[in-house]
Amino acid sequence: MTSPGSQHLGVKSGQRPGAFLYQPFSKAWKLAGSREGLVTMAEFSQKQRKQHGGEGLGSVVDFLLANARLVLGVGGAAVLGIATLAVKRSDWSSEPLLFHPSFLLCRATPATSHPKPQPSPAAFSQPKSPVSPSPSAPVGPTPTHSQTTPKLSSVAPLCLTFQEKLLAFERNHVIVPEAHVTLVKQLAGDIGLELQAYLRSKFSELPFGVLVPSGPLYEGLQAGTAEHVRLLVPLELEPGLWSLVPGMDTVAREPRCWAVRRTQLEFHPRGCSPWDRFLVGGYLSPRVLLELLRKALSASVNWPAIGSLLGCLIWPNVASDELLLKVHHECLEFTLAVLMVVPGASTDDRLLLAWPLEGLASNLWLQDLYPVETARLRALDDQDAGTRRRLLLLLCGVCRGHPVLVRLGWSHLTQVILRLGEEEVAWTEEALGERFLQALEFLVGSLEQASLPCHFNPSVNLLGSFREEEIDDIGYVLYSGLQVPESLF
């Protein structure tokens, strides 16, 4: 079986690697083993030099050939003869580095009893590249005074550690340019102001709050590109007229959701609140509100005029069940998700989103844990100046650029970091590579069990909506990534 290196160098099957080097010079190898061979080699060199008109370096080579046996011995003289023929028959720049004539000459030098100094570790971390002559340089001997010293160019180290590769991936594929962040924030804020003015004029009877752009981009947790922004549309509900019912206490038995029930009907009958028109069975229905706002965004809002005013193109994504606006600027593109929310739904300020759910849960509000999750990550990093949020960005950057891992969203990866983040391990920059591999192992273990409990609501399994085939595909990619982590970049 031939090695890959042998195949690259053109070694035939069954042939000894390296034997091809000596085949063109087999006669020279036998001839250089005797004194007559050395004289013949010198005469041959002189004839070749006279034919090409070379001087200077050729005389030095002839002198070495004539006295090589006295200095190097028979074996060294033979290798020197082969090196001389290699120099005269081929251009140095076309020879592989392993069989460079200077390499052969160094190998022919007899070893001495003096111990060689051990190189420092830095010598292995930055290998030196051979200096090859310019392609435009003439072939053949040139006068000594016309030779110029080649300039060494600094090259990047060929052997990088996994930590160095991880940091390079972060610089090139994770960090969002600051100019893009500023531009997206400005456009999102301006669109929010225009949409708020429209809602107040179109639905003046409905008390919408101030529209607030938010999302990972505003928390410094957006990886790769600034492509997703959330625009929150708060509903100002009257205090005392509404109460929250956990989703597990409803017929839907949905632990992720809550129901918003109308109360005090005996003292404040139906119709006292402007939101009573959206009641379904005594509960505020997010599905009805979504239909109202969807029709307004797709048919009533003059997006071409707003886009012309802001210097961009804006159009609603009618194919999506969510309320999405596509924004195209000459420098970038991003998606603006319009989310109606019930703020202050519980003591820890968790948000309830009007989300397009199906089945019995279609009239329930989805609990949004994003605010408490980001607050927890920030608090953990502030305690020990850790890199948990930085690791989250790296995982998001890896998954968003992979055709299989893209199914793992921000919420899945956040749960992984929250689980690992509370362990008593090092979260310094030097340990970032180790924590990355630990996160992959945690994900593989979760996929094997098809279970990833929510950190703040353990009854919710974030992998519950995944099909078995999807879990197998993601698990295979992550398991392969543990063997060769660089393949994920």
C-alpha positions in Angstrom: 0.0 0.0 0.0 1.5 3.3 -1.0 1.4 6.3 1.2 -0.4 9.5 0.1 3.0 11.3 -0.1 4.2 8.6 -2.4 1.3 9.0 -4.7 1.9 12.8 -4.8 5.5 12.3 -5.8 4.6 9.9 -8.5 5.9 6.6 -6.9 4.4 3.6 -8.6 2.7 0.8 -6.7 5.2 -1.6 -5.1 8.1 0.8 -5.6 10.2 1.8 -2.7 9.4 5.5 -1.8 12.5 7.6 -2.5 13.9 5.1 -5.0 12.7 7.2 -7.9 15.1 9.9 -6.7 18.1 7.8 -7.5 16.9 6.3 -10.8 17.9 9.2 -13.0 21.3 9.3 -11.3 22.0 5.6 -10.9 25.1 5.8 -13.2 26.4 8.8 -11.3 25.8 7.0 -8.0 28.1 4.1 -9.1 30.6 6.3 -10.7 31.0 8.7 -7.8 32.2 5.8 -5.5 35.8 5.8 -6.9 38.6 8.2 -7.2 38.4 8.0 -11.1 34.8 8.8 -10.7 35.6 12.0 -8.9 38.0 13.1 -11.6 35.4 12.3 -14.3 32.8 14.2 -12.4 35.1 17.2 -12.2 35.9 17.0 -15.9 32.2 16.7 -16.8 31.5 19.8 -14.6 34.2 21.8 -16.3 33.0 20.9 -19.8 29.4 21.9 -18.9 30.7 25.2 -17.4 32.6 26.0 -20.5 29.6 25.3 -22.7 27.4 27.6 -20.7 30.1 30.2 -20.2 29.7 30.1 -16.4 32.3 31.3 -14.0 32.6 32.0 -10.3 30.4 29.5 -8.6 31.4 26.7 -11.1 35.0 26.9 -10.1 34.1 26.5 -6.4 32.0 23.4 -7.3 34.9 21.9 -9.3 37.3 22.4 -6.4 34.8 20.7 -4.0 34.4 17.8 -6.4 38.2 17.3 -6.8 38.7 17.2 -3.0 35.4 15.8 -1.8 36.7 12.4 -0.9 39.3 13.8 1.3 36.8 16.0 3.2 33.5 13.9 3.1 34.6 10.4 2.5 33.4 8.1 -0.2 29.7 8.1 0.8 29.6 11.9 1.1 31.4 12.4 -2.2 28.8 10.2 -3.9 25.9 12.2 -2.6 27.7 15.4 -3.5 28.1 14.2 -7.0 24.4 13.5 -7.2 23.7 17.0 -5.8 25.9 18.6 -8.5 24.1 16.8 -11.3 20.7 17.8 -9.8 21.8 21.4 -9.8 23.0 21.4 -13.4 20.0 19.4 -14.7 17.1 21.1 -13.1 16.0 24.4 -11.7 16.0 24.5 -7.9 12.7 26.2 -7.8 11.1 23.2 -9.5 12.5 20.6 -7.0 10.5 19.5 -3.9 11.9 20.7 -0.7 12.6 17.2 0.6 15.0 16.5 -2.3 16.6 19.9 -2.6 20.3 19.6 -3.5 21.2 21.7 -0.4 19.3 19.1 1.7 21.2 16.3 0.2 24.5 18.1 0.8 23.6 18.6 4.4 22.7 15.0 4.8 26.0 13.9 3.3 28.0 15.7 5.9 29.4 13.2 8.4 28.1 13.5 11.9 30.4 14.7 14.7 30.6 13.7 18.3 29.6 17.2 19.4 26.0 17.3 20.8 23.6 19.4 18.8 21.9 22.3 20.6 18.2 21.6 21.2 16.0 24.2 19.4 13.6 26.2 21.5 9.9 25.4 21.4 9.3 28.6 19.4 11.3 27.2 16.6 8.6 24.5 16.0 5.7 26.9 16.2 6.9 29.1 13.3 8.3 27.0 10.5 10.4 28.8 7.9 9.5 28.6 4.3 12.2 28.0 1.6 13.1 30.9 -0.5 12.6 30.2 -4.2 13.9 32.4 -7.0 11.7 34.6 -9.0 10.0 32.9 -12.0 11.5 35.6 -14.3 15.0 34.9 -13.2 17.2 33.4 -16.1 18.1 29.7 -15.9 21.8 29.0 -15.7 24.8 30.5 -13.9 24.9 34.3 -13.5 27.8 36.6 -12.5 28.4 36.9 -8.8 28.1 40.7 -8.7 24.6 40.5 -10.3 23.2 38.2 -7.7 20.9 39.8 -5.2 19.9 38.6 -1.8 16.2 37.3 -1.9 13.9 39.0 0.6 12.1 36.8 3.1 8.4 37.3 3.4 6.7 36.7 6.7 4.0 33.9 6.5 1.4 32.8 9.0 2.3 29.7 11.0 1.2 26.5 9.3 0.4 24.7 12.5 -2.3 26.4 14.6 -3.7 25.2 17.9 -7.5 24.6 18.1 -7.7 27.7 20.4 -6.0 29.8 17.7 -8.3 28.5 15.0 -11.3 29.2 17.2 -10.3 32.8 17.8 -9.6 33.2 14.0 -13.1 31.9 13.3 -14.5 34.4 15.8 -12.7 37.3 14.1 -13.7 36.3 10.6 -17.2 34.9 11.0 -18.8 35.9 14.3 -18.1 39.5 15.1 -20.6 41.8 13.4 -19.0 45.0 12.0 -19.9 48.0 14.1 -21.0 50.0 11.1 -23.6 47.4 10.3 -24.8 47.3 13.9 -25.3 51.1 14.0 -27.1 51.1 10.6 -29.5 48.3 11.5 -30.3 50.0 14.8 -31.0 53.2 13.1 -33.2 51.7 10.4 -35.1 49.5 13.0 -35.8 52.6 15.2 -37.0 54.7 12.3 -39.3 51.9 11.0 -40.6 51.5 14.5 -41.5 55.2 14.7 -43.3 55.1 11.4 -45.2 52.0 12.3 -46.2 53.4 15.7 -47.6 56.6 14.0 -49.6 54.4 11.6 -51.1 52.3 14.5 -52.1 55.3 16.4 -53.9 56.8 13.4 -55.4 53.6 12.1 -56.4 52.1 15.5 -56.7 55.1 17.7 -59.1 53.2 20.1 -56.5 50.6 20.9 -53.9 51.6 23.4 -50.6 50.3 21.9 -47.5 51.2 23.9 -44.2 52.6 22.5 -42.7 50.2 20.0 -39.3 49.0 21.1 -36.6 47.4 18.9 -34.8 44.6 20.7 -33.1 41.2 20.2 -29.6 39.7 20.4 -28.2 42.5 18.3 -29.0 45.0 21.1 -27.4 42.8 23.7 -24.2 42.2 21.7 -25.3 38.5 21.1 -25.8 38.6 17.4 -23.3 36.3 15.5 -22.2 36.7 11.9 -24.5 39.3 10.4 -27.1 41.7 11.8 -30.0 39.8 10.1 -32.7 39.6 12.8 -34.2 42.3 14.9 -37.4 42.2 17.0 -39.8 45.1 17.1 -42.0 44.7 20.2 -45.6 46.2 20.1 -46.8 46.3 23.8 -50.5 46.1 24.6 -51.5 48.3 27.4 -54.1 46.3 29.3 -56.2 47.8 32.1 -55.1 46.8 35.6 -57.6 44.7 37.4 -59.5 43.6 34.3 -57.1 40.8 33.2 -55.4 37.8 34.9 -52.9 35.2 33.8 -53.6 31.5 33.7 -50.8 29.0 33.3 -51.0 26.9 30.1 -50.9 23.7 32.1 -54.2 24.7 33.7 -56.0 25.0 30.4 -57.3 22.4 28.1 -54.2 22.8 25.9 -51.9 21.6 28.7 -49.1 23.6 27.2 -46.3 24.5 29.7 -44.7 27.1 27.4 -47.8 29.3 27.3 -50.2 31.4 29.3 -53.8 32.4 28.9 -54.9 36.1 29.4 -58.4 35.9 31.0 -60.9 38.8 31.2 -62.1 39.3 34.8 -64.4 41.6 36.8 -67.2 41.1 34.2 -69.9 41.7 36.8 -68.5 45.1 37.6 -67.0 46.0 34.3 -69.1 44.2 31.6 -67.9 43.3 28.3 -67.2 46.3 26.1 -65.6 48.4 28.8 -62.2 47.6 27.5 -61.2 48.3 23.9 -59.5 44.8 23.9 -62.8 43.1 24.5 -63.4 42.8 20.8 -60.6 40.3 20.6 -62.0 37.9 23.3 -62.5 34.2 22.4 -64.3 32.3 25.1 -63.5 34.9 27.8 -59.8 35.0 26.9 -57.7 37.6 24.9 -56.9 35.8 21.7 -53.5 36.5 20.1 -54.7 34.7 16.9 -57.3 37.4 16.3 -54.9 40.2 17.0 -52.3 38.7 14.6 -54.9 38.6 11.8 -55.8 42.2 12.4 -52.2 43.4 12.3 -51.2 41.1 9.4 -53.9 42.7 7.2 -52.7 46.1 8.1 -49.0 45.5 7.4 -49.7 43.8 4.1 -52.4 45.9 2.7 -52.7 49.3 4.5 -49.2 50.5 5.3 -47.5 52.4 2.4 -44.1 50.7 2.7 -42.7 52.0 -0.6 -43.1 55.6 0.7 -41.6 54.8 4.1 -38.7 53.0 2.4 -38.0 55.9 0.1 -38.0 58.2 3.1 -35.5 56.0 5.0 -33.3 55.2 2.0 -34.1 51.5 1.8 -36.7 48.9 0.5 -39.3 47.5 2.9 -41.9 44.8 2.1 -43.9 42.4 4.3 -43.2 38.7 4.1 -46.7 37.4 3.4 -45.6 33.8 3.1 -44.7 33.6 6.7 -47.1 32.9 9.6 -45.1 35.4 11.6 -45.3 39.2 11.1 -42.0 39.8 9.3 -40.7 42.8 7.4 -37.8 42.4 4.9 -35.5 45.4 4.8 -33.0 45.9 2.0 -30.3 48.6 2.2 -27.5 49.0 -0.2 -25.1 47.9 2.5 -27.0 45.0 4.1 -30.3 43.2 4.5 -32.2 42.1 7.6 -35.5 40.9 8.9 -37.7 42.8 11.3 -40.1 40.6 13.3 -43.1 42.5 14.6 -44.2 41.0 17.9 -47.2 42.0 20.0 -46.5 41.4 23.6 -48.2 41.6 27.0 -45.5 43.2 29.2 -45.0 42.6 32.9 -46.8 39.3 32.7 -45.2 38.0 35.9 -43.0 39.1 38.8 -39.8 38.5 36.9 -40.9 40.6 33.8 -41.2 37.7 31.4 -42.9 38.6 28.2 -45.9 36.9 26.6 -45.8 36.9 22.8 -48.6 36.7 20.3 -47.2 33.8 18.4 -48.8 31.7 15.6 -49.4 28.5 17.5 -51.6 25.6 16.3 -54.3 23.5 17.7 -55.7 24.1 21.2 -52.8 26.5 22.0 -53.8 28.9 19.2 -55.5 31.2 21.7 -52.6 31.1 24.2 -49.7 33.5 24.6 -46.2 32.1 24.2 -43.9 32.8 27.1 -40.7 34.6 26.0 -37.7 33.8 28.3 -35.2 35.9 26.3 -35.0 38.8 28.8 -34.3 36.6 31.8 -31.9 34.4 29.9 -29.7 37.3 28.7 -29.9 38.8 32.2 -28.7 35.6 33.8 -25.8 35.2 31.3 -24.7 38.8 31.9 -24.8 38.3 35.7 -22.7 35.1 35.5 -20.1 36.8 33.3 -19.9 39.8 35.6 -19.2 37.6 38.6 -15.9 36.2 37.2 -15.3 38.2 34.0 -16.2 35.1 32.1 -16.7 34.3 28.4 -20.1 32.6 28.5 -21.8 35.1 26.1 -18.7 34.9 23.9 -19.0 31.1 23.8 -22.7 31.5 22.9 -21.7 33.7 20.0 -19.2 31.1 18.7 -21.8 28.3 18.9 -24.4 30.5 17.1 -21.8 31.4 14.4 -21.0 27.7 13.8 -24.7 26.6 13.7 -25.9 29.5 11.5 -23.4 28.6 8.7 -24.1 24.8 8.7 -26.9 23.3 6.6 -27.7 20.8 9.4 -26.9 22.6 12.6 -28.9 25.6 11.5 -31.9 23.9 13.1 -30.4 24.6 16.5 -31.6 28.1 17.3 -30.6 30.8 19.8 -32.8 29.3 22.5 -31.3 25.8 22.3 -27.8 27.1 22.5 -28.6 29.5 25.3 -29.8 26.6 27.5 -26.5 24.8 26.9 -24.5 27.8 28.1 -26.8 28.4 31.1 -26.4 24.7 32.1 -22.6 24.8 31.8 -22.2 28.4 33.0 -23.1 27.6 36.6 -20.4 24.9 36.9 -17.3 25.7 38.9 -14.9 25.7 35.9 -12.6 28.2 34.3 -14.3 30.7 32.0 -11.3 32.7 30.9 -10.3 33.3 27.3 -7.5 30.7 27.6 -10.2 28.0 28.4 -12.5 29.0 25.6 -11.6 26.1 23.4 -12.1 23.6 26.2 -15.5 25.1 27.0 -16.4 24.9 23.3 -15.7 21.2 23.2 -17.6 20.7 26.5 -20.6 22.4 25.0 -20.5 20.1 22.0 -20.3 17.1 24.4 -23.3 18.4 26.3 -25.3 18.8 23.1 -24.5 15.3 21.9 -25.6 13.9 25.3 -28.8 15.9 25.1 -29.5 14.6 21.6 -28.9 11.0 22.6 -31.7 11.4 25.2 -33.8 13.6 22.9 -34.1 16.0 25.9 -33.0 19.6 26.4 -35.0 21.0 29.4 -35.5 24.7 29.6 -33.3 26.3 32.3 -36.1 28.4 33.7 -38.9 26.0 33.0 -37.7 22.4 33.2 -41.1 21.0 32.1 -40.4 22.4 28.6 -38.3 20.1 26.4 -36.8 22.3 23.7 -36.1 19.2 21.5 -39.7 18.0 21.7 -40.6 19.5 18.3 -37.6 17.8 16.5 -38.2 14.7 14.4 -36.1 11.6 15.0 -34.4 12.0 11.7 -33.4 15.6 12.6 -32.0 14.6 15.9 -30.0 11.8 14.2 -28.6 14.2 11.6 -27.6 16.9 14.2 -26.2 14.3 16.5 -24.0 12.8 13.8 -22.6 16.2 12.8 -21.8 17.1 16.3 -20.2 13.8 17.1 -18.0 14.0 14.1 -17.2 17.6 15.1 -15.9 16.3 18.5 -13.4 14.1 16.6 -12.3 17.0 14.3 -13.6 20.3 15.8 -12.0 22.3 13.0 -14.4 20.7 10.5 -17.3 22.8 12.0 -15.7 26.1 11.1 
